[in-house]
């Protein structure tokens, strides 16, 4: 039997503060609730004390952000899916964002170790008038330790119901997977994939959409390492998606931070305040 952890976060706005009520079961909890940029935005750091997710483990996170509340959620380090003896390790997130509320889902990278059997499902339900910035940074294997991702299976799903559904499976035991990862039509030999998005519960004005797209493109063009391996598009009037491929996480983390800062300032008139835990 693996570890089963469950965490519920309920954010509410009691002027001028955003407050959170959290409940946890098992090895998953809130490290801290902070307000480093004023009472209106609540920063939470989520921790999993065992340090990684192995076969048979399941983590469930449920987030509710009520009207006018603003939540920023991150992690103190990478989420690690270790190799498995056969069972699947699972992480499930369901986040509901009410009208007039904002969510920033900004975890540090997810590392899929060689030999893992893992499933990572993310679901974000946005009411009309809700807004969010989110990102996901997936790193396959540990190339710096000469431990490439050559065995195992990793499945990931990002779902914004009625707006965007993405599901991908990387099965290292399938020969087509190595071709995908190494082909210039696929990952081009890189093993880090970043996905970032701006999403709204209602269509954006054309001017705002073009502004956010333009800012992301400026950040991409300013990156000497990623300029040829990143792009941004708007498949729907409620959604902007950025993609980037890299050999290491550091360069792409810098890109995500710069885009996050630019989007925050342009859309919300809020100067970026990186969580202090990112610098420790």
C-alpha positions as a printed Julia matrix, in Angstrom:
280×3 Matrix{Float64}:
   0.0    0.0     0.0
   1.31   3.44   -0.93
   0.87   6.81    0.72
  -2.5    8.48    0.14
  -2.6   12.22    0.72
  -5.51  14.62    0.39
  -5.42  18.4     0.68
  -8.32  20.85    0.37
  -7.76  24.6     0.09
 -10.71  26.99    0.34
  -9.92  30.64   -0.37
 -12.33  33.43    0.49
 -12.17  37.2     0.33
 -12.9   39.12    3.51
 -11.99  42.68    2.58
  -9.23  43.51    2.38
  -7.78  40.01    2.9
  -7.76  36.75    1.02
  -7.89  33.99    3.61
  -7.49  30.24    3.22
  -8.89  27.34    5.17
  -6.99  24.12    4.59
  -7.64  20.52    5.6
  -5.25  17.65    4.99
  -5.14  13.91    5.38
  -1.9   11.98    5.02
   1.45  13.3     3.77
   0.34  16.45    1.97
  -0.04  19.85    3.6
   0.47  23.6     3.5
   3.91  24.72    4.61
   2.86  28.33    5.01
   0.18  30.92    4.19
   1.82  34.24    3.44
   0.81  37.71    2.24
   4.13  39.16    1.01
   2.49  41.6    -1.4
  -0.37  42.78    0.78
  -3.49  41.23    2.31
  -5.37  40.73   -0.94
  -3.17  37.93   -2.35
  -2.58  34.73   -0.4
   0.59  32.74   -1.19
   0.62  29.06   -0.27
   3.52  26.61   -0.4
   2.44  22.97   -0.67
   4.72  20.26    0.69
   4.83  16.47    0.46
   7.07  15.42    3.38
   8.07  12.0     1.94
   9.93  13.94   -0.75
   8.69  12.04   -3.81
   5.83   9.99   -5.23
   6.33   6.25   -5.78
   4.21   3.42   -7.18
   0.98   3.06   -5.23
   1.01   6.64   -3.91
  -1.91   8.94   -4.67
  -2.1   12.66   -3.95
  -5.37  14.58   -4.35
  -5.51  18.37   -4.22
  -8.79  20.28   -4.33
  -8.73  24.08   -4.59
 -11.7   26.45   -4.41
 -11.1   30.16   -4.98
 -14.2   32.18   -4.06
 -15.42  35.5    -5.5
 -12.76  38.26   -5.38
 -10.16  36.0    -3.74
  -6.65  35.78   -5.24
  -4.48  32.73   -4.57
  -0.91  31.91   -5.59
   0.11  28.28   -5.09
   3.61  26.89   -5.47
   5.94  24.2    -4.13
   9.31  24.4    -2.33
  11.02  22.01   -4.75
  10.5   19.62   -7.61
   7.69  17.07   -7.65
   9.5   13.76   -8.15
   7.91  10.65   -9.59
  10.37   7.89   -8.65
  10.79   4.55  -10.4
   8.11   1.98   -9.67
   8.08  -1.75   -9.07
   4.84  -1.96  -11.05
   2.13   0.18   -9.47
   1.17   3.63  -10.74
   1.9    6.81   -8.8
  -0.87   9.4    -9.16
  -1.38  13.08   -8.56
  -4.76  14.71   -9.18
  -5.6   18.4    -8.95
  -9.07  19.94   -9.26
  -9.19  23.73   -8.99
 -12.4   25.78   -9.17
 -12.13  29.53   -9.65
 -15.24  31.65   -9.09
 -16.35  34.78  -10.93
 -14.05  37.68  -10.13
 -11.43  35.41   -8.56
  -7.82  34.81   -9.62
  -5.56  31.78   -9.37
  -1.84  31.47  -10.01
  -0.76  27.82  -10.23
   3.06  27.98  -10.22
   4.67  24.75   -8.98
   8.33  24.06   -9.54
   9.29  21.36  -12.02
   7.98  17.8   -12.2
  10.73  15.19  -12.65
   9.86  11.8   -14.14
  12.59   9.33  -13.15
  13.48   6.49  -15.46
  11.34   3.49  -14.55
   8.45   5.54  -13.23
   4.83   4.66  -13.81
   3.03   7.9   -13.2
  -0.16   9.79  -13.87
  -0.51  13.56  -13.35
  -3.96  15.07  -13.95
  -4.67  18.8   -13.65
  -8.19  20.22  -13.99
  -9.09  23.91  -13.77
 -12.74  24.97  -13.78
 -13.13  28.69  -14.48
 -16.4   30.55  -13.96
 -17.23  33.5   -16.19
 -15.05  36.38  -15.06
 -12.44  34.13  -13.43
  -8.8   34.41  -14.52
  -5.67  32.36  -14.0
  -2.02  32.02  -14.88
  -0.61  28.51  -14.75
   2.43  26.59  -15.8
   3.76  23.06  -15.93
   7.43  22.17  -16.31
   8.16  18.51  -17.07
  11.7   17.12  -16.96
  12.37  13.56  -18.12
  15.12  11.72  -16.27
  18.21  13.2   -14.65
  20.57  14.04  -17.52
  23.07  15.81  -15.26
  23.44  12.54  -13.31
  23.59  10.47  -16.5
  20.22   8.89  -15.72
  18.11   9.42  -18.87
  14.44   8.51  -19.14
  14.73   5.14  -20.88
  12.11   3.05  -19.04
   8.65   3.65  -17.63
   5.5    5.5   -18.51
   4.34   9.03  -17.77
   0.81  10.25  -18.5
  -0.24  13.85  -18.1
  -3.53  15.64  -18.64
  -4.3   19.37  -18.46
  -8.01  20.09  -18.62
  -9.88  23.38  -18.69
 -13.4   22.04  -19.36
 -15.0   23.46  -22.46
 -11.83  25.33  -23.34
  -8.74  23.12  -23.55
  -8.01  19.45  -23.05
  -4.55  18.04  -23.51
  -3.49  14.5   -22.78
  -0.09  13.03  -23.46
   1.5    9.66  -22.78
   5.24   8.99  -22.88
   5.9    5.26  -22.8
   9.64   4.64  -22.88
   9.07   0.96  -23.66
   7.47   1.94  -26.98
  10.14   2.47  -29.7
   8.04   5.28  -31.19
   8.59   7.31  -28.03
  12.35   7.56  -28.49
  11.76   8.68  -32.08
   9.36  11.36  -30.83
  11.81  12.58  -28.22
  14.81  12.69  -30.56
  13.18  13.8   -33.81
  13.36  17.46  -34.87
   9.6   17.1   -35.45
   9.23  16.17  -31.78
  11.33  17.16  -28.78
  14.54  17.42  -30.81
  16.68  15.59  -28.27
  15.62  17.86  -25.43
  14.1   16.43  -22.27
  12.38  19.43  -20.67
   8.96  20.61  -21.83
   7.38  23.79  -20.44
   3.72  24.66  -20.87
   2.34  27.96  -19.63
  -1.1   29.45  -20.03
  -3.28  32.47  -19.4
  -6.95  31.52  -19.16
 -10.12  33.5   -18.63
 -13.67  32.39  -18.0
 -14.91  34.77  -20.69
 -13.48  35.99  -24.0
 -10.74  38.56  -23.8
 -10.87  41.84  -25.64
  -8.79  41.7   -28.81
  -6.41  44.37  -27.54
  -5.7   42.51  -24.3
  -5.15  39.26  -26.15
  -2.67  40.86  -28.54
  -0.88  42.57  -25.67
  -0.38  39.33  -23.76
   0.75  37.5   -26.9
   3.17  40.29  -27.75
   4.69  40.36  -24.28
   5.28  36.6   -24.35
   6.92  36.84  -27.77
   9.21  39.62  -26.55
  10.32  37.42  -23.65
  10.97  34.51  -26.02
  12.96  36.67  -28.42
  15.06  37.96  -25.53
  16.15  34.42  -24.62
  19.34  33.53  -26.48
  18.9   29.84  -25.58
  15.17  29.38  -26.22
  14.34  31.81  -29.03
  14.25  28.97  -31.59
  12.59  26.43  -29.31
   9.59  28.28  -27.88
   6.36  29.75  -29.16
   3.07  31.18  -28.02
  -0.4   31.07  -29.54
  -4.04  31.76  -28.73
  -6.25  28.85  -29.81
  -9.33  30.48  -28.24
 -10.36  33.98  -27.22
 -10.22  32.79  -23.59
  -6.8   31.14  -23.73
  -3.12  31.81  -24.48
  -0.64  28.91  -24.46
   3.16  29.08  -24.44
   5.43  26.11  -25.14
   9.17  25.72  -24.79
  11.67  22.88  -25.1
  15.01  22.9   -23.32
  17.89  20.66  -22.34
  17.82  21.85  -18.71
  15.18  23.4   -16.48
  17.12  26.53  -15.52
  16.84  28.38  -18.82
  13.17  27.66  -19.29
  12.36  28.61  -15.69
  13.79  32.02  -16.45
  11.51  32.35  -19.46
   8.41  31.38  -17.47
   9.26  33.89  -14.77
   9.71  36.72  -17.25
   6.4   35.96  -19.0
   4.59  35.62  -15.67
   5.92  39.0   -14.57
   4.9   40.66  -17.84
   1.41  39.14  -17.9
   0.76  40.02  -14.27
   1.73  43.63  -14.78
  -0.2   44.05  -18.04
  -3.43  42.3   -17.06
  -3.71  42.93  -13.33
  -1.45  45.94  -12.76
   0.38  43.9   -10.13
   4.17  43.82   -9.95
   5.53  40.28   -9.79
   6.45  39.1    -6.3
   8.3   35.76   -6.66
   7.71  33.49   -3.67
  10.7   33.6    -1.35
  10.85  29.79   -1.29
  12.07  29.87   -4.9
  15.29  31.5    -3.71
  16.08  29.06   -0.92
